[in-house]
Amino acid sequence: MKEISFQSKIISYTCVGEGPCLVLLHGFPMDQRVWEKTSMHLSGYYKTICIDLPGFGQSDMLDEIHSMALMAQAVQAVLWHEKIEKCVILGHSMGGYVILEFARQFPEMLKGLILLHSQAAADDETSQANRNKSIEAVKQNKDIFINPFIEGLFSDDFIANQADRVNLIKEICQSQKVEAIVAALAGMRDRADQIELLKRIQVPVLFILGKEDKRMPYFNIMSQAALPAHAELLILDKVAHFGFMEKPQIVGMTIGQFTDKCFTV
């Protein structure tokens, strides 16, 4: 485990492997531990950096609201510390919102983007209202909020047959601080719409979606894959919101092939 000082606070991360840089950003409300098996495989080919986004895991809180812009700046600070000039950056769910903001602020550092069960549109009014309800629910009882939230991220088949993996994610989520969960919910609620960014982005973008994903329905996101100048799309059958756990072989292979292309173009 490594750490840097950012805004006089600690941002925690791991950096393993050699070669082109691949950055992995976790979703909500998790931390870099979700990447353990994925990183173990990918670090055989790439310098793989996994970051605890502000407030999560071993990273400190930075503010009452962790905007996607603030999170992106923390990611950039890690890469600057590691002397990374170019990278492919992957974001799972909330991490996808962060990488889109990273692309807006630091386009010169990018070779490619991977949106893993994520998308570019901002919250509509209904979604914003639901974020506010979630914030109140977390403040009242974090565990009552987290348990049904996590179960909604996996397919019924995966829950029945991979209970240990589901329990791992529950444990990771339950270990997070209430104030970090609230700060991230507020940041997602207030995030900017990035549809126009997708239309003008100059690096390749890979979308990975699951047919059974209730949080990020693939049929609502597919049209976004037509917006970048170079986009690729993988839609996974019998997969919900955790493709890198539910179908690790094909997801890992696809990430690797895409990353290789980004660094050879």
N, C-alpha and C positions, 0 to 999 in steps of 0.2 A: 504494500500500500504506500502511495506517495501523497504528498499534499503541497499546495501552494497557498500563499497569502493573497487574497483578493478583497479589496476594500477593507483591509485589516481583519478579515475573517478567513477561516480555513475552507478550502475546496479540496476534497479528497478524490483520488483517482488511482487507477492502475495503468501501467504501460508495459506491455510485454511483446516480445517478438521483434523481428527485423524486417525491413523492406518498406514498401509504400505504406502510408499511414491510413488506417481505417478507424474512425471514431464511432463508438456505440453509446447512444443515450437512451436511458431507461424511460419507461412510461410512469404513469401515476397510479398509486402513490408508492413507488418502489425505489430501488437503488441499484447500484452496479452489480450486486450479487446475482441478479437475474441472468447476467451474461456469462456466468462461470463456464458452462459447457461450451457455449458458442465461441467465447473468447479463446478457450483452450484449443479449439480446432483452427480458428482463423489466425491465431498468432503464429502458427506454423508457416504462414505465407506473408503476413503483414505485420507492421508495427501497430498493434491494436491497443487503443486507449479507451478505457471505460471510466466514465465520470459519475460521481454522485452529484446530481444537480443540487443547487442551493437548498439547504434545509433537510435534505434526505440523506440516509446513510450516515457517513461520518463527516459530511459537509455542514458547515454552520449556517444558521439563518442569516440572511442579509437584510431583510425588510419585512414589514407586515404583509405586503403583497409581493410575490415573486413574479414579475412580468416576464414574458417570453424574451423580451429584449435584455433584461438583466441576466437571465439564465444564459442567453447566447454570449453575452460579454464574459461571463465566468468561464464558459467553454473556450472562448478565444484566449483568455488569460492562461489556461492550461496549455494550449497549443503553443502559445508564444514562449512559455517557460520551457517546453520540450523542443523548441527551435523547429517546429513544424511549419513549413512554408505552404505545402499543398496537402489536401486530404480528401478522401471520400468520407462523408459523414452520414450515419444512419440514425434515425430517430424512431423509436417505438411509441406509438400513440401520442402522449404529451410530448415526448422527445421529438416527434415529428414537427410539432408546432415550434419547438425551439430551433430545429435545424433550418426551418424556413426563415425564421427571424435572423439566424446566423447568415443565411444566404443573402438577405437584404443588407446586412451591416458589413459583412466581410466577404464579398463575392470573389475577391482576388485569391482567397485561400482555398477555394473549392475546385475539386476535379469531378465531383459528382455527389448527388443526393439520393438517399434511399428512405422512402416513406413507408415504414412497416406498420400496417394497420393504422394509418394516419391520413390526414388530408389538409387542404389549404384554406377552406372557408372558415370564417369567423362564426362564433355562436350567434344564433338568431335570438329573438326575445324570449322564446320558450326555453331554449337551452340556457340562457343567462339566468332565467328565473329558477331553473332546476339547479344550477350551480349554487345559487343563494340558499336554496333549501338544503343542499348537501352541506354547505358551510355550517348551517345551524345544526344539522344532524350530527356532524363531526364534533362540534363543540359540546353537544349534549352527551354523546356516547360514541366514541370512535369505533369500537368493535362492532356495535350494532350496525353502523354504516358500512364497515369494511366487508363483513362476511357475505352479505348478499351481493355486494358490488363485485367481489372476486368471482363468485360462482357464475355471475353473468358474463364473465370473460372467456369461459371455456365451453366447448361443446359437451353435450350430455355424455357422449361416449368417452371423452377424455376424462371427465370427472369420475366416471364409473371405473375406468381402467388404469388411471394414472393418479390415484389419490395422493401419493407421496409428492408428486410434482405440484399438484394444486395446493397441498398443505404448505409446501415450501413458499409459494407465492403469498399465501395467507400470512405466514410467519413474517415474511419480509415486510408486508404492508402493515401488519399490526405493530411492528417495531418502530414505525415512523412517528415523529412528534406531531401532536395535534396542530401546533402552530405552522408546521411545514405543510401539512395537508391543506389547511385553510389558505395559506399563502399561495399555494399552487392552484387551488380551485379558483381563487380570485384572479390570478394571472391568466388562467385559461378563459375565464369569463370575459375578461377585458381585452383579449388578444386581438391584434389587427387581422383583417382579411388579407390573405396572401395570393388570391387568385390572379391578380395582375402580375405579381412576381413570377408565377408559373408561366405566364404568357411570354415574358421577356428573358427568362433565365437562359444562360448560355451553356450550362453544363448539363450532361445527361441526368435524367431523373428516373428512378425505378420505384414503381408502386408495387407493394406486396399486400394482397387483400385476402380475406377468408370469406367463403360463401356463408358461413354460419355466424359471422361476426355481428352481434347485436349492437355493439357500441359504434362500430364504423361500417354500416351496411355497404357492401361493395357496389351495389347498383346506384348508390348516391354519389360515389366517388369516381367511377369509371370515366365519366366525361372529363374529369380533371387531367387524366392521362393523355388526353388529346391536345392539351394546351402547350406544353414545352416544345421547343424545336426538336429535341431528342428525348423521347420517353419510352419506357418499357413497362410492361404490366404482367404480373404473375397473380393469377386468381386460384386459390387453393380450395379444393373440394373437401368437405367434412372438416373444416378448420374454422375456428372462431377468432379470438383476438390475440392468440399466442402462437403464431405460425412457427416461430423459432423453437418452440417446445413441442408443438403438436406434429409438425412435419420438419424436423431438424435437418434431415439429409437434403431435401430439395431446396429448402430455404438457404442453408449454408452454401450449397453449390451455386445457387443463383446469385447470392451476395458476392461470392468469390469471382464468378464469371463477369459480373457487372463491374466490380472493382478493377479487375484486370483490364477490361476494355477502357475504363476511364483513364487509367494511367498509361495506356499505349496509344490513345488517339492523339 
